[in-house]
Amino acid sequence: MKDGFLRDMLLLILVILASGCRGAAEQDESRPNIVFVMSDDHGYQAISAYGYGINRTPNIDRLAKEGAIFTRGFVTNSICAPSRAVMLTGKHSFVNGKVDNLARFDWNQNNVAKELKKAGYQTALIGKIHLEGEPQGFDYYNILPGQGDYYNPDFIENGVKKQYHGYCTQITTDIALDWLKNKREKDKPFFIMYHQKAPHRTWMPEPKYFDLFEDSIFSMPSNFFDGFENRQAASIHEMGIWEHMDLVYDLKMLDEAGEFQTRYRKAGQALYNRMDSLQREAWDQYYEPIIEDFKKKRPQGKELAKWKFNRYLQDYLATIQSVDDGVGEVLRYLETEGLAENTIVIYTSDQGFYLGEHGWFDKRFMYEESFRTPILMRYPKEIKPGTVVDQLVQNLDFAPTFLDYANLTIPDDMQGLSFRKLVRGEAKEQWRDAIYYTYYEFPGEHNVPRHYGIRTKRYKLIHFYYALDTWELYDLEKDSMEMHNVYNNPEYANVQKEMHLKLEELRQKYGDSDELNQTFIERSVKK
């Protein structure tokens, strides 16, 4: 009887262990699953793990607590579609061809999903990709056309366009979870690109979060009223919260009387019209009192600037809360299915975003708030909880990193580096000491001139060209907010010389040149 009891207990323990590991046991654990979460325009300042204190993102923060946080993560071109092309191909914009939002992306070129699929991974692309044409390299895709819409959005599922009812962030999460649960082949490792539209302009919150920040009064950055001394390119911007943010399109002042006939009122009306009657009722119930209060108080001058700044952040941060919810849902699924241990989860944004620094919203400039992007990563098998990575990492590095984790050969034409060893705390001395940046969309929205430049851990050198010809140099250790251009300061003469040499070295390494820039200028003029 004793032997039978022990045998039964042993069998019971084996059943429990097998049940707890059912997801992981379905596939070869030598190759990890990869969940790549990308939001749009999510500034690192608005992730609580980075310590700015303006909001809470507990689910995204888990990736840092249980894995790694990157404090010097950057992009190569701070604008939506080009950033995604770099992430897919592992190549700079001037190599993959997607230099701005208008240039067409060539899906026939190689990308990380093609390489993983060829090696036996199940691949899926969900949400925003913002690249024209039929996605290649994916067993399944269900994507937003273009920028997508917050309410009742259209999606394109494997070539078929259809409209979904509801809120875009939740819909994107539901589609991702449906693929993970029901559509993938569970004996294969998977690679899913789970990409949210939020918090892209126009920052339309989910109803449950309308009032999340309504009682919050945010402190304006100390350089909000920046005068742009000795920074000519910045002085001609058209992305000021005070000067350029639209009352209706951006700040929801779509009054029934039509008093606010702003530049983008019709576009704001079109977004409102996508809602059904119940959605509009909930929207009006929240925003109409705000409209009436604004009409009553009529703020002017700097008071108007402060009002706009707070209204902007209240909606922007509310949209992020829904993104964080989605990350939590995916993490719970991985844990419930026993997949968490063998799954890499990375959270990032296609670039950073200005939350009032220099008085701005949007991105594009090579200044820190848009150049820098959040990167948080969990992989229990290799990454120690609480790891901090302070080396210079770029979105150029995602593709080779994923291939490295899949134990695949990284193609020679990929220009990024795998940070697999770096995040394990190895090979820090061999890592790059400078990163390269380019921006091309000019003339264009927000009037940001074309420029290129390099950044080291301490210094940044930028060259603005075409519309003007100016250089800027910043000592980030002494001037983290980039208010003082020291390019012509004699005290920095040696630094200037060294940065120019490093700039030319990187341009040659990656294959960029003034002649290539001229080619892109001529193409844009023809358009």
MARPA-583167 format. One record per residue (C-alpha): residue in three letters; z, x, y; residue number from 0. Coordinates in Angstrom, 3 decimals, m for minus. Each point is the difference from the previous one (the first is absolute). Layout:
REM residues N
R  type         z         x         y  seq
R   ALA         Z         X         Y  NUM
...
REM end
This chain:
REM residues 527
R  type         z         x         y  seq
R   MET     0.000     0.000     0.000    0
R   LYS     0.867     2.870     2.313    1
R   ASP    m3.381     1.679    m0.667    2
R   GLY    m1.847    m3.256     0.645    3
R   PHE     1.851    m0.535     3.281    4
R   LEU    m0.850     3.517     1.188    5
R   ARG    m3.635    m0.481    m0.993    6
R   ASP    m0.203    m3.280     1.914    7
R   MET     1.610     1.553     3.065    8
R   LEU    m2.442     2.905    m0.111    9
R   LEU    m2.948    m2.379    m0.206   10
R   LEU     1.380    m2.008     2.921   11
R   ILE     0.328     3.140     2.148   12
R   LEU    m3.576     1.016    m0.854   13
R   VAL    m1.288    m3.449     0.971   14
R   ILE     1.844     0.142     3.349   15
R   LEU    m1.332     3.462     0.760   16
R   ALA    m3.531    m1.025    m0.905   17
R   SER     0.260    m3.112     2.165   18
R   GLY     1.256     1.982     3.000   19
R   CYS    m2.918     2.391    m0.270   20
R   ARG    m2.686    m2.526    m0.921   21
R   GLY    m2.201     0.726     3.041   22
R   ALA     0.172     3.755    m0.293   23
R   ALA    m0.603    m0.072    m3.761   24
R   GLU    m3.329    m1.727     0.474   25
R   GLN    m1.736     3.124     1.256   26
R   ASP    m0.163     3.770    m0.218   27
R   GLU     2.879     1.238     2.166   28
R   SER    m1.531     3.435     0.525   29
R   ARG    m1.955    m1.465     2.913   30
R   PRO     1.898    m1.962     2.638   31
R   ASN    m0.999    m3.289     1.519   32
R   ILE    m0.673     0.180     3.743   33
R   VAL     0.816    m2.734     2.517   34
R   PHE    m1.379     0.979     3.397   35
R   VAL     1.346    m2.297     2.710   36
R   MET    m1.674     0.264     3.391   37
R   SER     0.717    m2.130     3.039   38
R   ASP    m1.958    m0.016     3.244   39
R   ASP     1.373     1.508     3.227   40
R   HIS     3.552     0.299    m1.309   41
R   GLY     1.682     2.581     2.211   42
R   TYR     2.614     2.197    m1.635   43
R   GLN     2.367    m1.091     2.807   44
R   ALA     0.080    m3.458    m1.619   45
R   ILE     1.215     1.135    m3.425   46
R   SER     3.778     0.181    m0.043   47
R   ALA     0.025     3.008    m2.355   48
R   TYR    m1.345     2.050     2.936   49
R   GLY     3.098    m0.799     2.018   50
R   TYR    m1.283    m1.642     3.196   51
R   GLY     2.209    m3.045    m0.414   52
R   ILE    m2.297    m2.723     1.315   53
R   ASN    m0.389    m1.911    m3.282   54
R   ARG     0.968     0.043    m3.677   55
R   THR    m2.423     0.567    m2.864   56
R   PRO     2.278     0.155    m3.061   57
R   ASN    m2.731    m0.113    m2.640   58
R   ILE    m2.183     2.686     1.535   59
R   ASP     3.158     2.052     0.604   60
R   ARG     0.702    m0.051    m3.733   61
R   LEU    m2.947     2.316    m0.561   62
R   ALA     1.677     2.620     2.199   63
R   LYS     3.447    m0.549    m1.484   64
R   GLU    m1.269     0.132    m3.581   65
R   GLY    m2.773     2.519     0.687   66
R   ALA    m1.374     1.858     3.005   67
R   ILE    m0.629    m0.487     3.701   68
R   PHE    m2.615     2.051     1.851   69
R   THR     0.981     0.927     3.557   70
R   ARG    m3.294     1.671     0.880   71
R   GLY    m2.604    m2.358    m1.442   72
R   PHE    m3.212    m0.249     2.061   73
R   VAL    m3.514    m1.432    m0.022   74
R   THR    m3.305     1.724     0.736   75
R   ASN    m1.480    m2.758     2.192   76
R   SER     2.343    m2.677     1.359   77
R   ILE    m2.042    m3.154    m0.343   78
R   CYS    m0.172    m2.613    m2.764   79
R   ALA    m3.212     0.346    m2.008   80
R   PRO    m0.484     3.778     0.345   81
R   SER     3.568     0.587    m1.165   82
R   ARG    m0.649    m2.028    m3.150   83
R   ALA    m3.220     1.893    m0.679   84
R   VAL     1.906     3.292     0.203   85
R   MET     2.665    m1.315    m2.356   86
R   LEU    m2.605    m1.078    m2.563   87
R   THR    m2.195     3.101     0.096   88
R   GLY     2.401     2.821     0.809   89
R   LYS    m2.469     1.123     2.661   90
R   HIS     0.093     0.155     3.794   91
R   SER    m1.880    m2.710     1.910   92
R   PHE    m2.825     2.347     1.008   93
R   VAL    m0.580     0.724    m3.709   94
R   ASN     0.309    m3.501    m1.506   95
R   GLY    m2.020    m1.452     2.914   96
R   LYS     2.406    m2.743     1.097   97
R   VAL     0.853     1.459     3.413   98
R   ASP     0.829    m3.292     1.747   99
R   ASN     0.327    m3.707    m0.704  100
R   LEU    m3.723    m0.538     0.657  101
R   ALA    m1.492     2.642    m2.298  102
R   ARG    m0.940    m1.261    m3.461  103
R   PHE     1.953     1.352    m2.957  104
R   ASP    m2.010     1.254    m2.969  105
R   TRP     1.655    m1.363    m3.134  106
R   ASN    m2.395     2.039    m2.150  107
R   GLN     1.960     3.158     0.718  108
R   ASN     2.815     0.994    m2.300  109
R   ASN     3.521    m1.351     0.531  110
R   VAL     3.398     0.213    m1.654  111
R   ALA    m0.308    m3.396    m1.706  112
R   LYS    m3.285     1.029    m1.656  113
R   GLU     1.627     3.137    m1.376  114
R   LEU     3.017    m1.883    m1.338  115
R   LYS    m2.094    m2.789    m1.496  116
R   LYS    m2.232     2.549    m1.730  117
R   ALA     3.141     1.515    m1.509  118
R   GLY     1.145    m3.313    m1.475  119
R   TYR     2.128    m1.507     2.768  120
R   GLN    m0.143    m3.710     0.815  121
R   THR    m0.784    m0.161     3.712  122
R   ALA     0.470    m2.775     2.567  123
R   LEU    m0.425    m0.372     3.755  124
R   ILE     1.946    m2.827     1.652  125
R   GLY     0.133    m0.974     3.687  126
R   LYS    m1.420     1.878     2.957  127
R   ILE    m2.482     2.848    m0.391  128
R   HIS    m2.164    m0.576     3.121  129
R   LEU    m3.007     1.815    m1.475  130
R   GLU    m3.308    m1.866    m0.186  131
R   GLY    m1.864    m0.303    m3.261  132
R   GLU     0.877    m0.558    m3.651  133
R   PRO     3.107     1.989    m0.973  134
R   GLN    m0.707     2.519    m2.746  135
R   GLY     2.441     1.481    m2.473  136
R   PHE     2.017    m3.169    m0.631  137
R   ASP     0.217    m2.221    m3.073  138
R   TYR     1.227    m2.751     2.290  139
R   TYR     0.036    m0.542     3.732  140
R   ASN     1.120    m2.845     2.240  141
R   ILE    m0.315     1.103     3.605  142
R   LEU     0.091    m1.307     3.536  143
R   PRO    m3.352     0.037     1.792  144
R   GLY     0.305     2.293     3.012  145
R   GLN     3.350    m0.295     1.751  146
R   GLY     0.977    m3.200    m1.779  147
R   ASP     2.135    m2.843     1.380  148
R   TYR     3.727    m0.616    m0.092  149
R   TYR    m0.277    m3.731    m0.730  150
R   ASN    m2.150    m1.588    m2.718  151
R   PRO    m2.023     3.197    m0.478  152
R   ASP    m3.293     0.482    m1.787  153
R   PHE    m0.088     2.458    m2.894  154
R   ILE    m2.893     1.413    m2.015  155
R   GLU     0.825     0.079    m3.712  156
R   ASN    m2.467     2.125    m1.965  157
R   GLY    m2.804    m1.024     2.350  158
R   VAL     0.963    m3.678     0.413  159
R   LYS     1.394    m1.093     3.378  160
R   LYS     2.662    m2.678     0.110  161
R   GLN     2.767    m1.186     2.281  162
R   TYR     3.676     0.040    m0.916  163
R   HIS     2.542    m2.290     1.600  164
R   GLY     3.142     1.599     1.333  165
R   TYR     1.180     3.220     1.591  166
R   CYS    m2.074     3.126    m0.590  167
R   THR     2.827     2.423    m0.802  168
R   GLN     1.471    m2.247    m2.684  169
R   ILE    m3.444    m0.823    m1.384  170
R   THR    m0.848     3.699    m0.303  171
R   THR     3.250     0.608    m1.874  172
R   ASP    m0.629    m2.977    m2.296  173
R   ILE    m3.500     1.256    m0.853  174
R   ALA     1.342     3.485    m0.736  175
R   LEU     2.736    m1.369    m2.264  176
R   ASP    m2.458    m2.315    m1.768  177
R   TRP    m2.196     2.981    m0.839  178
R   LEU     2.957     2.024    m1.226  179
R   LYS     1.306    m2.856    m2.131  180
R   ASN    m3.151    m1.692    m1.266  181
R   LYS    m3.241     1.846     0.667  182
R   ARG     0.448     3.654    m0.976  183
R   GLU    m0.340     1.502    m3.462  184
R   LYS     3.575     0.901    m0.786  185
R   ASP    m0.736     2.829    m2.397  186
R   LYS    m1.456     2.068     2.862  187
R   PRO     1.656     1.691     2.967  188
R   PHE    m0.776    m1.754     3.285  189
R   PHE    m0.848     0.923     3.559  190
R   ILE     0.390    m2.798     2.532  191
R   MET    m0.688     0.248     3.704  192
R   TYR     2.163    m2.757     1.466  193
R   HIS    m0.936    m0.150     3.687  194
R   GLN     1.454    m2.322     2.617  195
R   LYS    m1.658    m1.140     3.226  196
R   ALA     3.345    m0.108     1.800  197
R   PRO     1.243     1.156     2.432  198
R   HIS    m3.468     0.283     1.578  199
R   ARG    m0.651    m1.670     3.350  200
R   THR     0.519    m2.932     0.780  201
R   TRP     3.366     0.100    m1.783  202
R   MET     0.197    m3.625    m1.158  203
R   PRO     3.282    m0.440    m1.898  204
R   GLU     0.705    m2.041    m3.086  205
R   PRO     1.818    m3.237     0.984  206
R   LYS     3.256     0.992    m1.690  207
R   TYR     0.163     3.057     2.271  208
R   PHE    m1.051    m1.554     3.313  209
R   ASP     3.489     0.286     1.447  210
R   LEU     1.205     3.122    m1.822  211
R   PHE     0.079     2.112     3.161  212
R   GLU     0.159    m2.693     2.682  213
R   ASP     3.454     1.137     1.130  214
R   SER    m0.928     3.696    m0.029  215
R   ILE    m0.457     1.896     3.255  216
R   PHE    m1.693     3.305    m0.767  217
R   SER     0.507     3.169     2.001  218
R   MET    m3.218     1.211     1.570  219
R   PRO    m0.978     3.599    m0.815  220
R   SER     0.949     2.396     2.782  221
R   ASN    m3.676     0.735     0.659  222
R   PHE    m1.135    m3.644     0.121  223
R   PHE    m1.003     0.314     3.650  224
R   ASP    m1.860     3.262    m0.607  225
R   GLY    m2.013     1.293     2.968  226
R   PHE    m2.200     2.257    m2.187  227
R   GLU     0.247     3.052     2.229  228
R   ASN    m2.327     2.792    m1.156  229
R   ARG    m1.294    m2.195    m2.851  230
R   GLN    m3.341    m1.346     1.148  231
R   ALA    m1.077    m1.555    m3.299  232
R   ALA     3.198    m2.016    m0.325  233
R   SER    m0.261    m1.199     3.597  234
R   ILE    m3.236    m1.952    m0.657  235
R   HIS     1.355    m1.952    m2.988  236
R   GLU    m0.350    m3.762    m0.398  237
R   MET     2.875    m0.602    m2.402  238
R   GLY     2.951    m0.575     2.307  239
R   ILE     2.517    m2.682    m0.890  240
R   TRP     0.525    m0.787     3.678  241
R   GLU    m3.617     0.234     1.168  242
R   HIS    m2.148    m0.947    m2.984  243
R   MET     1.944    m2.034    m2.553  244
R   ASP    m1.462    m3.522     0.053  245
R   LEU     2.440    m2.835     0.702  246
R   VAL    m1.764    m2.426    m2.341  247
R   TYR    m1.672     2.080    m2.706  248
R   ASP     2.870     2.475    m0.440  249
R   LEU     3.078    m1.813     1.310  250
R   LYS    m0.732    m3.582    m1.135  251
R   MET     0.037    m1.668     3.452  252
R   LEU    m2.632    m2.521    m1.079  253
R   ASP     1.129    m2.787     2.306  254
R   GLU    m1.467    m3.473    m0.423  255
R   ALA    m0.686    m0.301     3.744  256
R   GLY    m2.227     3.066    m0.127  257
R   GLU     1.732     1.728     2.903  258
R   PHE    m0.330     3.439    m1.551  259
R   GLN    m3.775     0.596    m0.060  260
R   THR     0.197     3.570    m1.258  261
R   ARG    m2.749     2.318    m1.210  262
R   TYR     0.679    m0.747    m3.671  263
R   ARG     1.183    m3.606     0.218  264
R   LYS    m2.906    m1.306    m2.113  265
R   ALA     0.788     2.529    m2.722  266
R   GLY     3.648    m1.057     0.081  267
R   GLN    m1.060    m3.656    m0.256  268
R   ALA    m2.150     0.804    m3.042  269
R   LEU     2.977     1.553    m1.786  270
R   TYR     2.107    m3.063     0.771  271
R   ASN    m2.766    m2.317    m1.223  272
R   ARG     0.083     1.582    m3.484  273
R   MET     3.363    m1.635    m0.609  274
R   ASP     0.371    m3.423    m1.544  275
R   SER     1.985    m2.729     1.758  276
R   LEU     3.340     0.890    m1.599  277
R   GLN    m0.424     3.682     0.786  278
R   ARG    m0.891    m0.797     3.629  279
R   GLU     2.990    m2.303     0.261  280
R   ALA     2.360     2.787    m1.108  281
R   TRP    m1.764     2.477     2.292  282
R   ASP     0.217    m2.300     3.032  283
R   GLN     3.631    m0.788    m0.666  284
R   TYR     0.827     3.686     0.380  285
R   TYR    m2.463     1.225     2.631  286
R   GLU    m0.186    m2.955     2.423  287
R   PRO     3.554     0.537     1.324  288
R   ILE    m0.863     3.672     0.552  289
R   ILE    m3.120    m1.011     1.936  290
R   GLU     1.966    m2.436     2.155  291
R   ASP     2.733     2.542     0.669  292
R   PHE    m2.624     2.567     1.037  293
R   LYS    m1.600    m2.488     2.410  294
R   LYS     3.388    m0.796     1.480  295
R   LYS     1.084     3.605     0.553  296
R   ARG    m3.412     1.484     0.938  297
R   PRO     1.030     3.658    m0.438  298
R   GLN    m1.878     2.474     2.192  299
R   GLY    m0.360     3.767     0.216  300
R   LYS     2.289     2.002    m2.252  301
R   GLU     1.795    m3.170    m1.071  302
R   LEU    m3.306    m1.220    m1.436  303
R   ALA    m0.416     3.348    m1.758  304
R   LYS     3.446    m0.368    m1.585  305
R   TRP    m0.733    m3.578    m1.033  306
R   LYS    m3.295     0.998    m1.624  307
R   PHE     1.610     2.955    m1.760  308
R   ASN     2.705    m2.145    m1.570  309
R   ARG    m2.358    m2.835    m0.971  310
R   TYR    m2.302     2.557    m1.621  311
R   LEU     2.754     1.631    m2.059  312
R   GLN     1.520    m3.319    m1.057  313
R   ASP    m3.262    m1.115    m1.614  314
R   TYR    m1.047     3.442    m1.248  315
R   LEU     3.282     0.581    m1.816  316
R   ALA     0.040    m3.534    m1.406  317
R   THR    m3.340     0.593    m1.739  318
R   ILE     1.424     3.188    m1.551  319
R   GLN     2.824    m1.982    m1.583  320
R   SER    m2.531    m1.832    m2.167  321
R   VAL    m1.562     3.320    m1.020  322
R   ASP     3.423     1.261    m1.040  323
R   ASP     0.557    m3.169    m2.038  324
R   GLY    m3.224     0.687    m1.879  325
R   VAL     1.038     3.543    m0.839  326
R   GLY     3.226    m1.407    m1.399  327
R   GLU    m1.884    m2.462    m2.214  328
R   VAL    m2.155     2.757    m1.462  329
R   LEU     2.976     2.289    m0.618  330
R   ARG     1.833    m2.824    m1.802  331
R   TYR    m3.030    m0.624    m2.191  332
R   LEU    m0.195     3.670    m1.010  333
R   GLU     3.698     0.045    m0.854  334
R   THR    m0.070    m3.281    m1.923  335
R   GLU    m2.926     1.188    m2.102  336
R   GLY     1.510     3.409    m0.703  337
R   LEU    m2.736     1.767     1.954  338
R   ALA     1.999     1.533     2.843  339
R   GLU     0.763     3.325    m1.689  340
R   ASN    m3.656     0.812    m0.641  341
R   THR    m1.461    m1.397     3.223  342
R   ILE    m0.655     1.855     3.244  343
R   VAL     0.514    m2.280     3.006  344
R   ILE    m1.158     1.258     3.402  345
R   TYR     0.356    m1.870     3.274  346
R   THR    m2.011     1.027     3.045  347
R   SER    m1.990    m1.373     2.928  348
R   ASP    m3.593     0.703     0.954  349
R   GLN     1.465     1.679     3.098  350
R   GLY     2.929    m0.194     2.374  351
R   PHE     0.310    m2.288     3.014  352
R   TYR     1.381     0.078     3.529  353
R   LEU     3.062    m2.168     0.512  354
R   GLY     0.150     0.480     3.740  355
R   GLU    m0.156     3.798     0.102  356
R   HIS    m2.092     0.963     3.065  357
R   GLY    m0.018    m3.743     0.716  358
R   TRP    m2.459    m0.574    m2.840  359
R   PHE    m0.828    m2.062    m3.052  360
R   ASP    m2.798     0.901    m2.477  361
R   LYS    m0.806     3.508    m1.339  362
R   ARG    m3.046     2.396     0.218  363
R   PHE     1.471     2.872     2.029  364
R   MET     1.176     3.184    m1.726  365
R   TYR     3.448    m0.437     1.544  366
R   GLU     2.801    m0.250    m2.530  367
R   GLU     0.611    m3.749    m0.218  368
R   SER    m3.532    m0.777    m1.202  369
R   PHE    m0.835     3.342    m1.644  370
R   ARG     3.095    m0.128    m2.155  371
R   THR     0.299    m2.541    m2.816  372
R   PRO     2.845    m1.067    m2.316  373
R   ILE    m0.085     1.242    m3.588  374
R   LEU     2.705    m0.955    m2.501  375
R   MET    m0.340     0.625    m3.729  376
R   ARG     1.846    m0.691    m3.241  377
R   TYR    m0.667     1.452    m3.440  378
R   PRO     3.218     0.252    m2.003  379
R   LYS    m1.446     2.411    m2.556  380
R   GLU    m0.635     2.745     2.541  381
R   ILE     1.483    m0.804     3.415  382
R   LYS     3.708     0.348     0.665  383
R   PRO     1.604    m2.837     1.990  384
R   GLY     0.428     0.812     3.672  385
R   THR    m2.706     2.679     0.131  386
R   VAL    m1.210     0.868     3.508  387
R   VAL    m3.470     1.526     0.405  388
R   ASP    m0.497     1.651     3.403  389
R   GLN    m3.280     1.810    m0.626  390
R   LEU    m3.239    m1.054     1.711  391
R   VAL    m1.540    m2.622    m2.288  392
R   GLN    m3.047    m2.160     0.814  393
R   ASN    m1.713    m3.097    m1.374  394
R   LEU    m2.662     2.490    m1.083  395
R   ASP     2.441     0.976    m2.759  396
R   PHE     0.442    m3.365    m1.740  397
R   ALA    m3.126     0.131    m2.176  398
R   PRO     0.587     3.503    m1.422  399
R   THR     3.686    m0.805    m0.527  400
R   PHE    m0.779    m3.097    m2.065  401
R   LEU    m2.472     1.946    m2.109  402
R   ASP     2.545     2.768    m0.527  403
R   TYR     2.595    m2.475    m1.277  404
R   ALA    m2.636    m1.412    m2.367  405
R   ASN    m0.549     3.563    m1.305  406
R   LEU    m3.611    m0.042     1.165  407
R   THR    m2.081     2.742     1.589  408
R   ILE    m0.215    m0.387     3.769  409
R   PRO    m3.681     0.057     1.096  410
R   ASP    m0.947     3.068     2.012  411
R   ASP    m1.304    m2.075     2.915  412
R   MET     3.349    m1.706     0.611  413
R   GLN     1.513     1.689     3.049  414
R   GLY     3.604    m1.092    m0.416  415
R   LEU     2.792     1.598    m2.013  416
R   SER     2.213    m1.450    m2.717  417
R   PHE     3.598    m0.252     1.175  418
R   ARG     1.336    m0.533    m3.535  419
R   LYS     1.756     3.383    m0.104  420
R   LEU     1.082    m0.323     3.616  421
R   VAL     1.879    m3.229    m0.593  422
R   ARG     1.728     1.656    m2.971  423
R   GLY     1.258     2.691     2.362  424
R   GLU    m2.436     2.643    m1.201  425
R   ALA    m2.742     2.109     1.636  426
R   LYS     1.178    m0.600     3.565  427
R   GLU    m0.977     3.513     1.041  428
R   GLN    m3.592    m0.533    m1.130  429
R   TRP    m0.446    m3.234     1.947  430
R   ARG    m2.237    m0.283     3.085  431
R   ASP     1.332     1.030     3.407  432
R   ALA    m2.322    m2.173     2.118  433
R   ILE    m1.883    m3.309    m0.191  434
R   TYR    m3.274    m1.124     1.584  435
R   TYR    m0.780    m3.275     1.811  436
R   THR    m3.110    m1.732     1.366  437
R   TYR    m0.666    m3.241     1.913  438
R   TYR    m3.461    m1.420     0.835  439
R   GLU     0.039    m3.655     1.117  440
R   PHE    m1.041     0.389     3.647  441
R   PRO    m1.280    m1.834     1.948  442
R   GLY     2.048    m2.659    m1.668  443
R   GLU     3.022    m2.243    m0.026  444
R   HIS     3.019     1.430     1.854  445
R   ASN    m2.122     2.717     1.644  446
R   VAL     1.401     2.982    m1.905  447
R   PRO    m2.289     3.043     0.455  448
R   ARG    m1.374     1.939    m2.939  449
R   HIS     2.189     2.903    m0.998  450
R   TYR     0.987     2.418    m2.714  451
R   GLY     2.934     2.330    m0.441  452
R   ILE     2.558     1.699    m2.189  453
R   ARG     3.735    m0.251    m0.516  454
R   THR     2.429     2.532    m1.422  455
R   LYS     3.686    m0.676    m0.515  456
R   ARG     0.696     0.892     3.629  457
R   TYR    m3.214    m0.164     2.052  458
R   LYS    m2.931    m2.340     0.544  459
R   LEU    m3.393     0.836     1.550  460
R   ILE    m2.467    m2.780     0.938  461
R   HIS    m3.520     0.142     1.418  462
R   PHE    m1.387    m3.142     1.666  463
R   TYR    m3.785     0.091     0.317  464
R   TYR    m3.150    m2.027     0.845  465
R   ALA     1.470    m2.271     2.696  466
R   LEU     1.952     2.962     1.372  467
R   ASP     0.789     3.574    m0.976  468
R   THR     3.722     0.673     0.010  469
R   TRP     2.506     1.826    m2.171  470
R   GLU     3.630    m0.850    m0.668  471
R   LEU     2.728     2.107    m1.601  472
R   TYR     3.474    m1.248    m0.908  473
R   ASP     3.176     1.735    m1.062  474
R   LEU     1.391    m2.701    m2.295  475
R   GLU     3.324     1.765    m0.376  476
R   LYS     0.689    m0.236     3.740  477
R   ASP    m2.131    m3.060     0.812  478
R   SER     0.051    m2.406    m2.943  479
R   MET    m1.307    m2.874     2.153  480
R   GLU    m3.048     2.036     1.136  481
R   MET     0.487    m0.459     3.713  482
R   HIS    m0.744     3.565     1.110  483
R   ASN    m3.399     1.547    m0.635  484
R   VAL     0.619     3.774     0.008  485
R   TYR    m3.574     1.050    m0.696  486
R   ASN    m0.281     1.906     3.299  487
R   ASN     3.617     1.164     0.087  488
R   PRO     0.005     3.855    m0.037  489
R   GLU     3.122    m0.018    m2.169  490
R   TYR    m2.085    m1.507    m2.794  491
R   ALA    m3.032     2.284     0.322  492
R   ASN     0.583     1.656    m3.376  493
R   VAL     0.675    m3.343    m1.671  494
R   GLN    m3.203    m1.414     1.477  495
R   LYS    m1.993     2.936    m1.356  496
R   GLU     1.528    m0.285    m3.471  497
R   MET    m0.596    m3.761    m0.131  498
R   HIS    m3.647     0.422     0.976  499
R   LEU    m0.455     2.506    m2.826  500
R   LYS     1.676    m2.350    m2.456  501
R   LEU    m2.129    m2.889     1.239  502
R   GLU    m3.242     1.875    m0.617  503
R   GLU     1.260     1.095    m3.400  504
R   LEU     0.625    m3.613    m1.064  505
R   ARG    m3.263    m1.287     1.452  506
R   GLN    m1.886     2.563    m2.056  507
R   LYS     2.072    m0.703    m3.099  508
R   TYR    m0.667    m3.735     0.099  509
R   GLY    m3.588     0.215     1.292  510
R   ASP     0.362    m1.487     3.480  511
R   SER    m1.869     1.194     3.099  512
R   ASP    m1.124    m0.930     3.505  513
R   GLU    m3.504    m0.556    m1.380  514
R   LEU     1.342    m2.549    m2.459  515
R   ASN     1.876    m1.754     2.797  516
R   GLN    m3.236    m0.226     1.968  517
R   THR    m1.682    m1.629    m3.005  518
R   PHE     2.656    m2.720    m0.104  519
R   ILE    m0.325    m0.527     3.766  520
R   GLU    m3.761    m0.513    m0.326  521
R   ARG     0.479    m2.472    m2.849  522
R   SER     2.477    m2.067     2.015  523
R   VAL    m2.331    m0.066     3.025  524
R   LYS    m2.818    m1.381    m2.173  525
R   LYS     2.257    m2.822    m1.168  526
REM end
